[in-house]
Each structure stands twice: as structure tokens, then as C-alpha cells.
Amino acid sequence: MKFLKKNIQYILLAIILCASLCLRVNQLNIIPVGMTDDEVREVYSAYSLWHTGRDLTQGIFLPFSFVLHDFSFTPVPVYITAPFVGLFGLSPASARLPFALAGVGVVFLTYLLIKRLLGNPAVALLSAAVLAINVWAIQLSRMAYEAEFALLFYLWGTYIFLGNWKKHPYGSALGSMAVLFLAFNSYNATKLVYIPLLLVLLWYKRKEIAGKKYLLGVVAGSVLATIGIFAYFTFFQGASAHGGYFLIFQDTGAAAQAVELARRASSAPHILQVLYHNKLTYFIDQVTSHYLYAFSPDYLFLNQEGSGIYSLWSRGNFYLIALPFLFIGLFSLWKRQSKLFIFATLAVIIAALPSGIGPPPFTYATRSSFMLPWLALFMAFGIYSLVQSVKFIKIRIILTALIIAVYAYYVGGYLTQYYFEWPRYSAKSFAEDQKDIISYINHYPDKQAKFVITNVSDMFFLQYAFYTHTDPRQIQQLYRTSEKPTEFAHMTVIPTCIATSGADPRGFVPVGTIYITSSACHTQQPDDALFLPDGEQMWNMYKGAVTL
């Protein structure tokens, strides 16, 4: 009994971490049902790095930036993922395992950080528990997306920075800046968090740092080095490439079109049209609306975002039960720990900055993920304050049991949706149809057959390489010959339909060639077909009948 009483917080922490791990690795190989294009780009780049030491398209040895299809992927997640897919082989499980483990690390660091800030193990444990079972946190850690490592390193760097600067001045300064350097180079969007977060951290620790100009010099020098390195590799390796335009800018073509339409619809004098309808006002409106949506109840508690990748739909990033605890926690923390309240609130405000740069109509969950630990703190403090406000022990126990029961109900509902419903309607978002085509090709009985696949993107070959464990040297060669390859092995890829829907594909495809096309391209009865889990007929297969 003495052992249990003395170590109860560590026993509870171990239980929370075990639950967190189970929620993040269970059926990781089959749910999500496929790999998105961004996941495949990231993971296959790591596979190429492990086996060749080079990226796929530029042939650079140990590159800082991994550029594919005009998008740059940051180095830290790729280098961390490389040994997992290198040693265990390519599979959804091995690809996503490092991100799942990073998610568990986020839960653990949340406990350490809140305990350091508050000195209250109970609130720290509650914060970790809220995060361990949170929809948003689980979703992000079960996909191979860069944001999970950015969150991990930002949290870790913050924890070190908030250490004892009097006892360990250089350890706190150098250690935190080294880890924040990793955070900066883990996800392009969250680079916007870097400097504002440092300013808030310096404000919070201002008394300990006061008079230590050499430590401020270390911080300032680290910031300049971090930004300088990024600028250098932006110039030489395209480290800021984001769909053909620089990271922080929106789609200028969409802006020009929106401005033109707004001016056409206005009967105001030309000078007023120019003043109130221009690219600057368009960008301000877009950034503001995206940024504010990250704080909306719809996004946080009701429907998440519109993307089928990050969202289950009809379910918020947090359980609805957490909404009253959030308000109670905000009020209670403000009353009891005003400095910490200001710090955590500023951290949330800063965390949403990357959401402002998202393209319409989404506020991507990855971009505002640094909100997670701070919102978990507010909710945990709300639960703690509410329970502690009850004077009678029996009522307190009943209230605690009720909160646990309601949370269990919500978690059960989420897991039911995630494992039994979401795989059906998220299949298209996770490119399961392309996985099915690749399986069809690999298991086709005639190994000499050739395949023509239409209505697929230039990512099809990379999806094929992932699921067939293709030697990355072959893919490197493919990209050296063409930025958007159309032929590989026994396959030809055409991005659009190659004939009208009324034409029978068998009439222009040679014998020995299988024509695979979207069901929208041709209405003729196919020789075979592939369906999504929800029953939608996605792909038709036609056997060539033309003798050459």
C-alpha cells in the first residue's frame, strides 16, 4: 500500500501512456484504409533516403529538402521515418509507426510540461489523459503527416525552455533552441509559430533571464542560424516550395479572379472598387476567416473541418463534454494563476497562426495542432476545479464517476465511428481505389499483360512503388527522365479519358492490354470492376480486343 500511495501518479501516468499507445497503434496497418498522396511522398522519400542516401527527384545526397511535384517536405520527419521503413519494409504500419510513437511522446511531454508549469501532478495527469483520448490528437498520430513531429518538438523545446535558467542557463538555452530547430524543420506551415512562441517564452521567463545578455545572445544567434539555414536551402534545394508558390502566399490566380468578380459586381466609382476590392483585402479576408475558424465551436466541438483526410465529420476535434470544462478551466486558471493563464492563452493564439495560410475552404487540423496541449490544460484544469469545488467526498466521487462515464461514452462513440464507419466513407480520401488498382495489376493472372490506366494523377507510380516495394533507384531514374512520368514497367498512365464515353474501349485497345479507367469515362459493361467500400463503382477494366 505504501508503494502504491507513493507512486500513484507514476502508475496512473503509465496507464495513460499505455492507453495512448493502444489507441494509436491498434489496426494501424489497415485503418486508415489507404495512404494519401502526401503520406506516400513523405514515406517513400524516407525509403529512398535509407536505401540510397538520396531524394527521389533531385538526386541530392543527404538532402535538407525533399521536393516532389512542387511540394517541399521537411527533413526531420523523413530522416526519423527512414529507419522504420528501411528496417521493417514499406507498409502503412511501418510508415505510420514513428508518428504514432510521436503522438505518445506528445502525451508524455504534456504531462511533464503542465507539471513544470503548475507543480500540480493531478492537473498534469488530467491534461495527459484528455490528450490521450482526444479525437484530434489520435487522428493526427495515426497518419504519416509532418505536423505530429512539429508538435512533439515544439512541446519538447518549450518544456526545456521553461526549465531552471538559474541552475542550468546554458542547458536551458542551448537545449531548447536545438529542439526548436528540429520543430522549425519538421513542418513548413508551423514555421510561423517559431518566433512568436520564443517571444512569449522570453516574456514568461523574463525575471530569470534578466541581466543575462549572453543567454539572449545564444537565443538570438540560434534564431538567425535557423532562419539562415532555411533561407540557404530554400535557394539551393527549394525548401519552401509549396505547390509552385512560396510557402506563405495564397493562390494568386484565385485572388485575381475573386478581385475581378468583386469589381464587376460593384457599381461604385472605380477608385472605390480599387480601394476595397484588391488582392491585399482578399488575402486579409482569407487569412482572417481561416484563422478565426480555428477557434470556432463548429471546428473544435461539432464538425472538425471539411477535408475527408483529417475529419470524421459530424464530430468535433474535442468531445462536446469538454466544452463546459474549457470555460470553467479558463475562468479558474485566470483567477488562480493569471500569469500562466496569459502564457497559455498566448500559446493558443500563436498556435492558430498557420491556419491563416490554408487555401479555401479548409482550416487544416495539422496547421493548428500546437493548440492541443494548451486546450487540454484548460479542460483538465476545469475538471479539476469543478471536482475540487465539491466539499462532500461522496458527492465528489459520484461527480468524478459521472465525468468518467460520460467521457467513456463519447470515446466509445468515436471509436465506433472510426473503426466501423469512417473506413467506408473515407476510402476515396485515402486513395484506397488506387491501392485496389495496384493489387489488381499485381495479381492479374497473365504476367505478360500490359496496362493502360486513365484518369489518375502522376502520383499513381509513387503509390505503385509504395505498395510493391519498388527499388527507389528505379523511381529516381523515372523522375530523372520526366517530372511527370507516364510509363513505368508494364504500365502507361494517362491523366484523362482517352475516348468519349460512348466508345467501347475494347475497340481501340490491343489484345494483351488491360484498359483501366474511371467509371465516369465509359458506360459500357466492363469485363471487371472495382468498388469502394461504400459500394460506389470506381474503376472499370476492359480487355483489349484489337489485333495489331
DOKOL-785799 format. One record per residue: residue in one letter; x, y, z of N, C-alpha, C in turn. Coordinates in steps of 0.02 Angstrom, whole numbers, plus 50000, padded with zeros to 5 digits. Layout:
REM DOKOL-785799
AXYZXYZXYZ
...
***
This chain:
REM DOKOL-785799
M500414993950000500005000050000500435006350000
K500995006150038501435011950039501725013349970
F501895007849935502175008649868501665011849821
L501035009449825500505012149782500375019449796
K500355021149861500215028049880500785032649858
K501405030249865501985034249848502055035249773
N501865030149735501985030349662501345030649621
I500795032749653500155032649618500155036849555
Q500475042749556500465046949497500845043749439
Y501375040049454501755036749401501395030549375
I501025027249419500615021549397500055024049350
L499735029549370499205032449328499495034849262
L500085037949265500405040249203500555034349157
A500795028849185500935022949145500305020249112
I499745020349149499105018049121498885022649063
I498965029249074498775034049022499195033048959
L499855032048968500295031148911500155024548874
C499995019348912499825012948881499175013548840
A498685017048869498055018148833498185022348770
S498605027348778498785031648721499115027548665
L499565023148684499905018948635499415014348599
C498975011148637498485006548607498035010148558
L497805016048577497355019848533497705022048469
R498365022448470498735025048412499025019548367
V499095013548392499395008248350498905002748332
N498335002348366497854997048351497624997348279
Q497704991848242497504991148172497794996648128
L498404998848144498715004348108498855002448035
N498904996048020499064993847952498464994247905
I497864994347934497264994047891496795000047901
I496885003847954496475009847965496935015547985
P496945020947945496565022447884496675017247829
V496185017047784496145011447737496655011747681
G496955017447670497465018147618497965023447639
M498405025247592498905030347605498755036347559
T498695042247589498595048247548499225049647507
D499145053847457499725055547415500285058847456
D500095063247501500605066547543500975061547587
E500615056747614500935051647655501435047547613
V501235045647554501665041747511502285045747491
R502195052047474502775056347458503275056347516
E503015057347575503435057747635503795051147648
V503405045747648503665039347670504135036247617
Y503945036947553504375034047502505025038047496
S505005044547511505615048547514506075045847569
A505775043947626506165040947680506455034247659
Y506065030347622506295023847597506885024747549
S506825029747505507375031347459507995033547497
L507895037747548508455040147588508825034447622
W508455029647649508765024047685509175019647638
H508905018347579509225013647533509745016747486
T509675023247474510145026447426510495032647455
G510225035247510510505041447538510315047547499
R509855046847451509675052547407508915053347404
D508705059347383508005060547372507805057647304
L507155058247288506905054947227506995059047164
T506955065547169506915069647108507555073647092
Q507915075847145508495080047132509155076247136
G509135070147164509735066047169510255068747218
I510025072747267510485075747315510645070747371
F511285070147388511485065647442511335068947509
L510975065247553510765067747618510465074747614
P509915075347578509635082047565509315085047627
F509245091647625508895095247678508155095847661
S508005095847597507315096647574507145091147526
F506525088647530506295083247486505725086047444
V505875087747381505385091047338505085085947290
L504425085447292504055081047248503445084747222
H503365084947155502785088147124502685095247150
D503235098947155503235105947175503085107047249
F503045101747288502945102447360503575100147397
S503785104247445504375102647484504185099347550
F504495093747565504385090347629504995091447674
T504865093047737505395094947783505825088847802
P506455089947822506915084447831506805080147893
V506605083147948506605079448012506145073348010
P505505073847990505085067847987505345062547939
V505635064747883505885059947834506475055947863
Y506935059447895507525056147924507325051547982
I506825053448021506595049148076506235043048049
T505845043947996505455038447968505895033447930
A506455035747904506885031547862507075024847893
P507315024447955507485017847983506885013247993
F506305016148005505705012048015505515008347951
V505465012147895505285008847832505885005247802
G506495007247820507095003847795507184997047826
L507064996547891507164990347928506554985747925
F505964988647928505354984547931505004983847864
G505244987347813504934986947747504354991847741
L504144992847679503594997547666502924994447681
S502554997647725501864995747740501545001647776
P500885002147775500575007647812500775007647886
A500845001647916501015001347987501715003948001
S502215001647963502895003947974502965011347957
A502585013647907502615020747887502335025247941
R501805023047973501455027248022501695026248094
L502065020848106502275019348174502665025048207
P503165028048174503525033548207503075039348226
F502555040648186502095046148201501645044248260
A501455037848264501065035648321501465036148386
L502105034148383502535034748442502635042048461
A502695046348410502755053548424502125056048460
G501545053248441500925055148474500915053348548
V501195047448564501265045448634501755050148669
G502285052048634502765056848662502445063448677
V501975065648636501615071948647501215071548712
V500895065848724500515064848786500975065248847
F501545061848842502025061748897502305068748910
L502495072248857502765079048865502245083848892
T501615082848875501085087048902501055086248978
Y501115080049001501135078849074501725082449106
L502315081749077502915084849105502865092449105
L502615095249049502575102449042502085105449092
I501495102649097500985105349142501205104549215
K501535099149230501795098249298502325103449313
R502755104949264503265110049275502945116949283
L502435118449245502125125049248501705125949311
L501335120849331500865121549386501115118449451
G501565113549446501775109949506501215105749534
N500725103949492500135100249515500085093749475
P500295088049505500285081649468499585079649445
A499075081449484498395079449466498175082749401
V498285089249394498105092849333498535090449274
A499165089049288499615086449236499365079749209
L499155075449255498895068849235498235069649196
L497805074149220497175075249185497295078049115
S497775082649108497945085349042498185079948995
A498615075449020498855069848979498295065248960
A497835064049008497275059548994496805062448942
V496665069048948496235072448898496535071748829
L497195072548824497535072148760497575064948734
A497665060248779497735053248760497125050648722
I496525052948743495905050448713495585055448666
N495935060848652495645066148610495615064148537
V495065065848504494965064248433495515067148390
W495635073548397496125077148357496825074048365
A497025072848427497685070148441497765063148412
I497245059048418497285052148392497315052248316
Q496875056248285496865056548211497545058348183
L497865063548210498505065848183499055060748193
S499035057048248499585052348262499495045648228
R498945044748192498835038548155498945039448079
M499245045148061499395046447990500115048947985
A500415047747928501115049747918501145056947894
Y500955061547937500965068647921501465072347966
E501815077047936502365080547969502175084048034
A501555086248039501345090448095501445087048162
E501405080448164501485076848228502175077948257
F502695077848215503375079048240503485086348257
A503175090848220503215097948237502925099148306
L502345096248319502025096848385502465093948440
L502745088048427503185084848476503785089148494
F504125091848444504735095748457504585102748484
Y504045105748462503855112248492503705111348566
L503355106048582503175104648652503805103148693
W504245099148665504865097248699505305103448708
G505375107448656505775113548661505495118348712
T504835118948715504515123248765504655120748835
Y504615114148845504745111148911505455112748934
I505945112048890506645113448908506735120848923
F506435125148880506505132348889506225134548957
L505705131248980505395133149044505735129949104
G506335127149093506715124249148507035129649191
N507475127449235507795131949283508395135349251
W508325141649232508865145349198509405147449248
K509235147649312509735149549362510235143849373
K509985137749376510425131949388510745129549323
H510355129649269510595126849205510495131849149
P510845137449150510725142649100510875140449029
Y511465137349019511645135348951511245129248928
G511105124748975510695118848958510005120948935
S509705125848971509035128148953509055131748886
A509555135948875509595139948814509765135648753
L510335132148758510555128248700510105122248687
G509895118848741509465112948732508805114748699
S508485120048725507835121948697507905124248625
M508425128048609508505130648541508665125048492
A509035119948515509185114248472508545110448454
V508125109348505507495105648493507015109948452
L506985116348465506545120748424506785121248352
F507435120348342507695119848273507385113848237
L507335108248273507015102348244506275103648231
A505945107248277505245108848266505155113148204
F505585118148196505565122648139505625118748073
N506025113548074506155109648013505765103148011
S505195102948047504765097048045504135098048004
Y503935104347995503315105647958503325112947935
N503255114047870503325120847843502815125747872
A502195123647878501675128347900501815131047970
T502055126748015502145128948084502785133048095
K503125134548041503685139248048503445146048073
L502805147548060502525153848083502475154148160
V502495148448192502445148148265503105149948298
Y503655148748265504325148748294504495155248332
I504515160848298504725167048329504205169648380
P503545169748364503065171948415503095167748479
L503195161148472503245156948531503855158748573
L504415159948539505025161948575504915168548613
L504575173248583504445179648616504015178648679
V503515174248675503095172848732503495169248787
L503925164548767504335160948815504815165748851
L505115170348813505565175248843505195179748892
W504585181548874504185185648920504045181748985
Y503865175448978503685171449037504285170349083
K504885169849055505495168549095505915174849104
R505615180649094505995186849092506395188149156
K506115186349214506455187749277507095183649284
E507065177349262507655172949267508185174949216
I507965177449160508435179049106508725186149114
A508375190349153508585197349159509315197949177
G509665202049140510385203149153510845198149120
K510575192749092510995187549060510995188748984
K511335193948963511345195748893511665190448850
Y512145186748879512475181548840511985175948822
L511495174748867510995169648852510515172148798
L510335178448802509925181348749510295181148682
G510955181848686511365181248626511335174348596
V511335169248641511275162348618510615161248582
V510075163848611509415163148581509375166748514
A509605173048514509585177048452510025173848398
G510615171548417511055168248368510745161948340
S510405158148383510075151948360509515153448311
V509135158848326508595160748281508865162648212
L509395166748212509695168848149509975162848110
A510285158248146510565152248114510015147948084
T509475147148122508905142948100508595145948036
I508465152348037508165155647979508655155947921
G509285157147936509795157347884509875150747848
I509885145247886509945138547856509345137247811
F508745139047836508145137947795508175142147731
A508395148447737508445152747677508945149847627
Y509505147247653510015144347609509735138447570
F509395133947605509125128147571508495129647530
T508165135247546507625137447503507905139247434
F508465142647434508775144847371509075138947333
F509405134247368509775128947333509385122347326
Q508895121147371508525114847367507765115647367
G507525121747360506805122847358506445121147422
A506745122747480506475120647544505795123847560
S505605129147526504965132447541504455131247486
A504605126847438504135125647382503475123047409
H502935125947385502275123847409501775124347351
G501775119247311501305119147254501465124247201
G502105125947194502295130647141502355137847164
Y502165139347226502245146147251502535145847321
F502785151547343503135151847407502655150447464
L502925147547517502525144847573501975149447598
I502145155747612501675159847649501145163147605
F501205162647540500725165947497500145161347478
Q499575164447465498985160747442499025159947366
D498525156947339498475155947266498325162747233
T498825165547200498745172247171498245172147113
G498185166547079497695166047025496985166547051
A496845163047106496185163447137496035170447163
A496555173747189496475180547214496285185347158
A496635184747101496485189147044495775188147019
Q495565181847017494885180346993494365183147041
A494475182347106493995184747156493945192347154
V494515195747146494515203047142494135205347080
E494255202147024493925204046962493165203146967
L492935197646997492225196547004491905201647051
A492265203247106492005208147154491935215047122
R492415216947080492375223447047491815223646995
R491715218146960491175217846910490495218546944
A490435215847004489795215947039489665222647074
S490145227047074490085233447109489915239047061
S489475243447083489305249347043489645255647070
A490105254747119490455260447148490945263447098
P491155269647110491675272647067492295268347066
H492665268847011493245264447002493745265047060
I493855271147084494345272047138494145268247201
L493485267947215493245264247273493285256647262
Q493165254647200493245247547183493955245247195
V494425249347173495135247747182495325247847256
L495045252647293495205253347364494955247547406
Y494355245147391494045240047433494055232947404
H494225232447341494255225847309494935225047275
N495415222347310496085221247283496375214947315
K496955213147292497255206847317497405207247392
L497605213147415497765213747487497135212547530
T496575215747512495965214747551495725207447545
Y495835204447486495645197447477496045192947524
F496705193947526497125189847568496985190947642
I496865197147661496695198547731496055194947751
D495555195147707494925191747720495025184147726
Q495405181347680495525174147682495905171947745
V496435175547761496845173847819496435174547883
T496065179947888495665181247948495135175847958
S494765174247905494225169347912494505162447929
H495065160547898495365154047914495625153847985
Y495945159248005496225159648072495675159148125
L495155163148117494615163248166494225156648168
Y494185153248110493825146948109494155141648154
A494815142348164495165137648208494915138048280
F494575143548298494315144348366493555143148370
S493255141748314492525141248313492275134848346
P491695135048378491405128948407491275123548355
D491115125648294490995120748240491615116648227
Y492185120048224492825116648211493055112548271
L492995115348330493275112048390492815106748419
F492135107648415491695103248452491155099848411
L491045101948349490475099248312490665095448249
N491045098448203491135095348138491855095048112
Q492345097048151493025097348126493045101648063
E493415099348013493485103047951493155099347893
G493175102147833492855098947777493255093447744
S493895093047757494315088047725494165080947750
G494115076347703493985069347722494595065847749
I495175069047746495785066047771495835066747847
Y495745072847872495845074147943495195073547983
S494635073547949493995074147983493565067947978
L493225066248033492725060948032492035063748013
W491975070348013491335073748001490845072148057
S490395076748068489885076348121490185074748190
R490825076448198491155075548263491715080748269
G491745084248325492235089448333492935086748349
N493415091348350494095089448370494135087548443
F493665090248483493605088448554492895085848566
Y492825081648616492155079148634491745084848661
L491095084748648490655090148669490645091048744
I490755085648781490765086148854491315090748879
A491835091648838492405095848859492255103248855
L491725105248820491575112348811491465115948878
P491035113448923490965117048988491605116949028
F491985111549024492615111249061493115116449035
L493085117848970493525122848941493385129748972
F492755131548976492585138149005492735138449079
I492595133049115492755132849186493505133449197
G493885129849155494615129949161494905136849145
L494645140149094494885146849077494765151649135
F494165151549162494005156049217494415154449279
S494465148049297494815145949358495565147449353
L495855146149294496575147449287496715154849289
W496275158749260496355166049263496325168649335
K495875165749375495805167949444496395165749488
R496665159749475497175156949520497895157949495
Q497985157649430498665158049402498645162749341
S498585169149354498475173949299499055174049249
K499675173449273500245173449228500235167349182
L500095161549211500055155449171499465155849123
F498915158749145498325159649102498515163749040
I498875169249051499085173548995499555169748949
F500025166148978500505162348939500155157048896
A499715153048926499375147748890498905150548837
T498575156148853498125159248804498515161848744
L499085165048757499515167448703499765161548661
A499925155948694500145150048657499605147548610
V498975147648632498425145548589498335150348530
I498375156848545498315161948492498865161048439
I499465159748462500035158648417499945152248377
A499705147048411499645140448379499195140448318
A498705144948317498235145148261498495149248202
L499065152548209499315156748155499385152948088
P499665146848088499725143248024499055141847990
S498515141748029497865140447998497665145947950
G497935151947961497775157547918498025156847847
I498525152647836498815152047769498505146447728
G498005143147755497705137547719497305139847659
P497285135947606496875137647547496135136647562
P495695140347529494975139247538494795132047518
P494325128747551493915131347606494115128547674
F494715125747680494875121847740495335125547788
T495235124147853495725125847904496015119247927
Y496575117247897496835110547908497015109347981
A496815103548007496935101848077497685101448092
T498085099548043498805099048054499105105848072
R498845111048043499165117648049499065120848117
S498525119348150498395122348216498495117248273
S498865111948260498915106548309499285108448373
F499675113848372500025116048432499535118848484
M498895119648465498375121648513498225115948562
L498355109848541498135103948579498345103948653
P498985104448669499165103848740498885109348783
W498805115348755498565121048794497815120648806
L497445118548755496725117448764496605111648812
A497035106448809496985100948856497105103348928
L497575108048937497695110949003497075114449029
F496755118648988496165122249009495605117349029
M495505112248988494975107349002495125103449065
A495745101249073495945097449132495875101749195
F496065108049190496005112449248495275113649265
G494845113749214494135114449225493845108449262
I494045102449241493815096349276494055096349348
Y494695097849357495005097949424494655103049469
S494545109049444494235114349484493515112549502
L493155109749455492465107849468492425102549523
V492825097349516492815091849566493045094449634
Q493565098549635493835101149698493355105949732
S492905108949694492435113649723491895110149764
V491815103649755491315099849793491615097949861
K491285099749914491555098749981491455091650007
F490905088549990490745081950017491075076449974
I491435072050007491825066849973491385062349931
K490825060149957490395055549920490135058749856
I489935065049860489695068549801490265069449751
R490855070849778491445071649734491585065149697
I491525059549731491645053049699491125051749645
I490495053349661489945052349613490055056849551
L490255063049563490375067649507490955065249464
T491495062849496492065060149458491855054149416
A491475049749446491235043749410490795045649351
L490375050849361489935053049308490335055949250
I490835059949266491265062849213491615057349174
I491885052349210492225046749177491745042849133
A491125041749158490635037949119490435041549056
V490325048149060490125051949001490705052148950
Y491315053248975491895053048931491955046248897
A491855040848935491895034048907491385033148852
Y490785035948862490265035448811490485039048747
Y490755044948754490985048848696491565045348660
V492035042748700492605039248670492375033048633
G491905029448663491615023548630491275025248565
G490915030848564490595033048502491095034848449
Y491625038248470492155039948422492485033748393
L492665028948436492995022948412492545018748367
T491895018748383491415015248339491405018348270
Q491375024948269491375028448205492035027448168
Y492585027848205493255027448174493385020548143
Y493215015248179493395008448155492865005248112
F492225007248118491695003648083491335007848031
E491395014448034491035018647987491505022747943
W491985025947974492445030347937492815026647881
P493045020247890493385016847836492965016347772
R492315016547779491895015947719491865022547681
Y491745028047716491655034347679492295038447672
S492845036147702493485039747693493935036547641
A493695031047611494125027147566494405031347509
K493985035547479494225039547422494745044547444
S494665047447504495145052347529495825049247541
F495835042847557496465039347570496685034947511
A496435036647452496655033447389496615025847392
E496105023147425496035015847427495905013047357
D495575017047315495435014647248496085013447209
Q496595017747218497225016647184497585010447213
K497525009447278497805003447308497474997147278
D496824997547266496474991847237496694990547165
I496804995947126497044995147057497724991647058
I498164993947103498834991047107498804983647126
S498354981947172498264974947191498004970847132
Y497544973847093497264970547035497814969046984
I498234974046971498784973146923499274967746947
N499454967947010499944963147037499694956047037
H499034955147045498754948447049498424946146984
Y498524950146931498234948246867498584941846842
P498194936746821498494930246804498994930346747
D498874934646697499334934946640499904939946657
K500474937346675501034941646696501344945546638
Q501154943746576501414947346518500954953046497
A500394953646529499904958746510500174965746522
K499954970346479500114977346488499484981046512
F499584986646544499024990346573499044997646553
V498475000246534498385007346521497895009846574
I498115014646615497695017246669497555024646654
T496925026446651496755033446637496405036546697
N496375043246695496035047046748496375046246816
V497025045446817497405045446880497945050746875
S498185053046933498695058246935499385055146925
D499885059646921500565057146913500825054046978
M500415054147031500595050847094500495043347090
F500165040947037500005033847035500635029547038
F501155031547004501775027547004502085027247074
L502035032747111502315032747179501885028447225
Q501235028547215500795023947252500975016647235
Y501085015447171501285008747148501945006647181
A502425011247181503085009747210503025008047284
F502585011647319502505010447390502225003447403
Y501685001747370501344995347385501724989347357
T502154990447307502524984847278503254984647301
H503444989247346504124989547373504644990247317
T504474994247268504924995247211505584998447233
D506134996047205506794998747220506785006247205
P506945010547255506915017847243507375020247187
R507895016247170508335018247115507945018547049
Q507455014047041507045014146981506605020346978
I506345022447035505925028347037506345034647028
Q506945034647055507395040247044507545041046969
Q507655035446936507775035646864507165038146826
L506585036146849505955038246819505885045846822
Y506035048746880505965055946888506535059746854
R507085056546842507625059846805507445060746731
T507035056346705506835056646635506225061146624
S505815061946676505215066046668504955068346736
E504755074746739504475077246801503795073946815
K503425072446762502785069046770502795062846725
P503085057346750503155051246709502485048346690
T502475045246630501855042146606501935034646594
E502555032146593502655024946581503145022146632
F502975016246656503405012746703503245005346700
A503775001246691503694993946687503184992346633
H502644988946651502144986746602501524991046606
M501604997346627501025001846636501135008346599
T500575011046574500555017846546499995021646581
V500155027646603499665031646639499485037746597
I498835038846590498575044646553498115048446601
P498215054946610497835058546662497095059546647
T496885058846583496185060046566495915053946528
C495255054046515494965048846474495235049546403
I495325043846369495625044146302495125043346246
A494485042846264493955042446212493305044546244
T492805045846202492155047946228491815042146264
S491355043746308491025038646348490625033746305
G490435035946245490045031446203490455026246166
A491105027046164491535022346128491715016446172
D491705010446144491895004446181492655004046182
P492965004346241493695004246245494014998146213
R493654992546213493934986346185494074987046111
G493754992046079493844993046008494484996645989
F494834999546036495455002946018496045000946063
V495934995846105496484993446149496724986646122
P497374985846114497644979646086497524973546131
V497514967746099497484961446137498094961046182
G498004958646243498544958246291498624964446333
T498194969446322498214975746360497554976446398
I497614978146461497024979346503496944986946511
Y496354989346493496204996446497495824997646562
I496125001446608495815002946673495635010346674
T495005011746685494795018646682494255020146734
S494185026346749493655028546795492975026646766
S492515024746809491845022846785491485028846753
A491745034846765491445040746734491645041446661
C492165037946640492415038546571491995034646521
H491775028646541491435024246493490835020846526
T490315020246488489685017346515489595010146495
Q490025007546450489955000546428490074995746486
Q489734990046483489824984946534490554982646535
P490904983346590491614981546591491714974046599
D492324971746585492494964746598492604963446672
D492774968646708492874968246780492794975246808
A492684975746874492584982346905492834982246976
L493024988147001493234988947070492764993847105
F492574992247166492094996247203492414998947267
L492195004847288492385007447353491995003847407
P492205004147470491845000747524491125002847531
D490955008947510490265011247516489835008947457
G490135004947411489755002147355489815005947290
E490135011747290490215015647229490685012047180
Q490455011247118490875008247066491375013447044
M492015012147057492525017247047492915016146982
W493105009946967493535008446910493255002846868
N493305003646801493104998446754493714995646719
M493724989146707494264985746672494004982846606
Y494344984546552494164981946486494754978346456
K494634972346430495164968446398495204970346324
G495804972046302495884974146232495704968646183
A495394970746126495174965946076495474967246007
V495884972446000496164974245935496804970245922
T496824967045864497424963245845497874967745803
L498484968445826498954972845790499324968945736
***
